[in-house]
């Protein structure tokens, strides 16, 4: 039942993303940002995080050892100790505390706030070293 619910939520999310991406400029990538994130119910947010984690798991299984991409490695290795809802809460908190950064992609927020792969930005906008 839980897998079915996640699948249904994932499909609903894909439909939402597909519809939104049609309105985007041709040739430009569509990345969810804080504006999109704020418009989605918690279940949709969880489905989004689950979906990018599932893609990372797929990529990790499809590539030989040592050939795993940076982002997939971050999701598979560094996020395995966190629940989907913990990640959703981190993203929610970032956008609530940084209303001027609503154009920051959700994936960037997850990578900067939940992994050590991408250093968090300092308050002035420069990256911490």
PyMOL commands that set and color helices and strands:
alter all, ss='L'
color gray80, all
select helices_A, chain A and resi 2-22+34-38+42-62+70-78+84-97+99-101+106-114
alter helices_A, ss='H'
color red, helices_A
deselect
rebuild
show_as cartoon
